[in-house]
Amino acid sequence: MMKAIVIGTGAGGAAAARELANKGFEVLILEAGGEFKPFTRRISLVEPLRKIGLTRNEKNFSRVIPGYDSVRSSKDLILFRGIATGGSTILACGNMVRAEHGLKEIGLDLTKEFDELEELIKISTFPQDRWRPVTRNMFESAQERGLEPQPTPKSVDSLKCISCGLCEVGCSPGARWDSTRFVDDAVNKGAVLKTRSPVKKVIIEKERARGVIVGSGSASKLYEADVVVLAAGGIGTPQILKASGLPAEDRLWVDIVLTLGGVSKGANQLKEPPMVWYTKEEDYILSPYIDILSHFLHEPWKNVSIQDRVGLMVKLADEEQGTVYADGRVEKEITLHDRSRLDEAIKQAKQVMEGAGVSGPFVEGVHNGGHLGGTVPLKKEDVKDMKPSWIPDGLWVADLSLAPRSQGLPTILLTSALALRVARKISEVEN
Ligand SMILES: Cc1cc2nc3c(=O)[nH]c(=O)nc-3n(C[C@H](O)[C@H](O)[C@H](O)COP(=O)(O)OP(=O)(O)OC[C@H]3O[C@@H](n4cnc5c(N)ncnc54)[C@H](O)[C@@H]3O)c2cc1C
């Protein structure tokens, strides 16, 4: 039986591990984090700390919610990811959209994988009679402006959802799909999951991957395998590649999020899942979003209560120009082009909000990104093998790092579809 190591349990790793286990591989899954526990305390209990500014450091998120990791990539951009079983999918809003920017150009058609995943995950829109009035008003305002808003396809079971609005800090009722379900499927097929096992590097001998090193110093451990699948996410994968003496391209993209905050007394936007509808422009979307991060982190947001705050998010396909280093540091700026696109989108968001009766003061939130990819971008000539030719035999990448272009759209389906295609290629080539 062929032995495969899969590194990471997010949208990519979980889909790859599930498929390889189904195809008869002996799978060992190595996950840096532990089991994730959703945040269940009431937001109002944290309000006094917010008022005196004690929540204004993003690192406190990780302290309160272990597994919620942040990396500051420049003075004004924070990147978020999940370091736990389920990766970043445990922090997701449950939006499930086919994001395909840049795929046609390289001749990659993932329709079959998208179809299959949508069937497995069960996707539907959130009932409109449970949208908050302010959200419905903004939907109509966007319609009136010709922006053609659509209800967002979601992986949220509305019968289980309690409308707590806290998807991004974990779904306590288990209404929202995350990739732990694929991990469970893999384990049920015989895969072994080892948590708290941060992979440091891949061992390459005679131009072939032979295994990985987990941990450092005297506690480090070698795991050997026939195949190594890197799915440690947009930061983890290039970090491990560089630590293993391999290149990764300095083309990190993050889909920059910027929320415009306004005010509407008693709007209670938190009492619905985030992002129940969206409008789609060529390189960004607008979507209703209370933006808990800005509520807690951002000084300009401090004078409005969570009950009265209304947010409309811009999610922009940014320029692919960030760098991840072997020690996990990330450098990624908001470029002049990104800023000018954000300005235009924010202007549109303000018009939609005003048209819905939302009033000022309007304030921008924290620039952040959580769709991390692009450092192992597939090119036209790579699609046949589903990996760039510089990656040694026996080593594969199966996460969003493969996506050549930023999306400005939800990226879980894209990541899992890429990983599924890679896992099938592995089974064809290595078995
Ligand atoms: C707050 C937030 C909300 C989001 N909402 C949505 C949404 O609603 N819809 C959507 O489509 N997308 C959403 N996304 C984006 C989506 O979650 C990611 O694009 C997707 O999960 C990427 O998959 P991945 O496998 O590349 O990385 P991840 O899902 O991040 O998985 C990487 C995995 O590798 C592990 N890892 C990292 N380093 C190591 C190491 N050295 N050794 C071992 N393991 C390691 C991590 O713990 C993790 O399990 C959201 C992201 C965030 C941050």
The ligand as a Tripos MOL2 file, in Angstrom:
@<TRIPOS>MOLECULE
LIG
   53    58     1     0     0
SMALL
NO_CHARGES

@<TRIPOS>ATOM
      1 C1        -12.2370   34.6290    8.6360 C.3       1 LIG1
      2 C2        -12.3160   33.8900    7.3280 C.ar      1 LIG1
      3 C3        -13.5570   33.7120    6.7130 C.ar      1 LIG1
      4 C4        -13.6350   33.0340    5.4780 C.ar      1 LIG1
      5 N1        -14.8540   32.8080    4.9160 N.ar      1 LIG1
      6 C5        -14.9500   32.1090    3.7610 C.ar      1 LIG1
      7 C6        -16.2230   31.7750    3.2080 C.ar      1 LIG1
      8 O1        -17.2820   32.0680    3.7590 O.2       1 LIG1
      9 N2        -16.2400   31.0660    2.0470 N.ar      1 LIG1
     10 C7        -15.1040   30.7120    1.3790 C.ar      1 LIG1
     11 O2        -15.1920   30.0940    0.3190 O.2       1 LIG1
     12 N3        -13.8830   31.0210    1.8840 N.ar      1 LIG1
     13 C8        -13.7790   31.6810    3.0700 C.ar      1 LIG1
     14 N4        -12.5540   31.9380    3.6090 N.ar      1 LIG1
     15 C9        -11.3500   31.5040    2.8760 C.3       1 LIG1
     16 C10       -11.1070   29.9870    2.9780 C.3       1 LIG1
     17 O3        -11.3200   29.5480    4.2940 O.3       1 LIG1
     18 C11        -9.7040   29.6490    2.5080 C.3       1 LIG1
     19 O4         -9.4750   30.2280    1.2310 O.3       1 LIG1
     20 C12        -9.4790   28.1400    2.3960 C.3       1 LIG1
     21 O5         -9.7370   27.5090    3.6200 O.3       1 LIG1
     22 C13        -8.0530   27.8720    1.9560 C.3       1 LIG1
     23 O6         -7.7670   26.5080    2.0480 O.3       1 LIG1
     24 P1         -6.2740   25.9950    2.2290 P.3       1 LIG1
     25 O7         -6.3470   24.5160    2.3230 O.co2     1 LIG1
     26 O8         -5.4310   26.6160    1.1850 O.co2     1 LIG1
     27 O9         -5.7690   26.6280    3.6150 O.3       1 LIG1
     28 P2         -6.3700   26.4740    5.1350 P.3       1 LIG1
     29 O10        -7.8200   26.1670    5.0310 O.co2     1 LIG1
     30 O11        -5.9390   27.6750    5.8080 O.co2     1 LIG1
     31 O12        -5.6330   25.1800    5.6290 O.3       1 LIG1
     32 C14        -4.2590   25.1380    5.9170 C.3       1 LIG1
     33 C15        -4.0260   24.0480    6.9470 C.3       1 LIG1
     34 O13        -2.6360   23.8100    7.1430 O.3       1 LIG1
     35 C16        -2.3390   23.7680    8.5350 C.3       1 LIG1
     36 N5         -0.9290   24.1350    8.6700 N.ar      1 LIG1
     37 C17        -0.3520   25.3440    8.4630 C.ar      1 LIG1
     38 N6          0.9840   25.2530    8.6320 N.ar      1 LIG1
     39 C18         1.2470   23.9650    8.9290 C.ar      1 LIG1
     40 C19         2.4420   23.2290    9.2050 C.ar      1 LIG1
     41 N7          3.6480   23.8120    9.1890 N.pl3     1 LIG1
     42 N8          2.3440   21.8930    9.5050 N.ar      1 LIG1
     43 C20         1.1320   21.2660    9.5130 C.ar      1 LIG1
     44 N9         -0.0240   21.9200    9.2540 N.ar      1 LIG1
     45 C21         0.0350   23.2390    8.9510 C.ar      1 LIG1
     46 C22        -3.3460   24.7210    9.1440 C.3       1 LIG1
     47 O14        -3.5140   24.5070   10.5240 O.3       1 LIG1
     48 C23        -4.5790   24.3650    8.3280 C.3       1 LIG1
     49 O15        -5.2260   23.2120    8.8290 O.3       1 LIG1
     50 C24       -12.4570   32.5890    4.8490 C.ar      1 LIG1
     51 C25       -11.2120   32.7720    5.4710 C.ar      1 LIG1
     52 C26       -11.1380   33.4090    6.6990 C.ar      1 LIG1
     53 C27        -9.7970   33.5830    7.3540 C.3       1 LIG1
@<TRIPOS>BOND
     1     1     2 1
     2     2     3 ar
     3     2    52 ar
     4     3     4 ar
     5     4     5 ar
     6     4    50 ar
     7     5     6 ar
     8     6     7 ar
     9     6    13 1
    10     7     8 2
    11     7     9 ar
    12     9    10 ar
    13    10    11 2
    14    10    12 ar
    15    12    13 ar
    16    13    14 ar
    17    14    15 1
    18    14    50 ar
    19    15    16 1
    20    16    17 1
    21    16    18 1
    22    18    19 1
    23    18    20 1
    24    20    21 1
    25    20    22 1
    26    22    23 1
    27    23    24 1
    28    24    25 2
    29    24    26 1
    30    24    27 1
    31    27    28 1
    32    28    29 2
    33    28    30 1
    34    28    31 1
    35    31    32 1
    36    32    33 1
    37    33    34 1
    38    33    48 1
    39    34    35 1
    40    35    36 1
    41    35    46 1
    42    36    37 ar
    43    36    45 ar
    44    37    38 ar
    45    38    39 ar
    46    39    40 ar
    47    39    45 ar
    48    40    41 1
    49    40    42 ar
    50    42    43 ar
    51    43    44 ar
    52    44    45 ar
    53    46    47 1
    54    46    48 1
    55    48    49 1
    56    50    51 ar
    57    51    52 ar
    58    52    53 1
@<TRIPOS>SUBSTRUCTURE
     1 LIG1         1 GROUP 0 **** ****
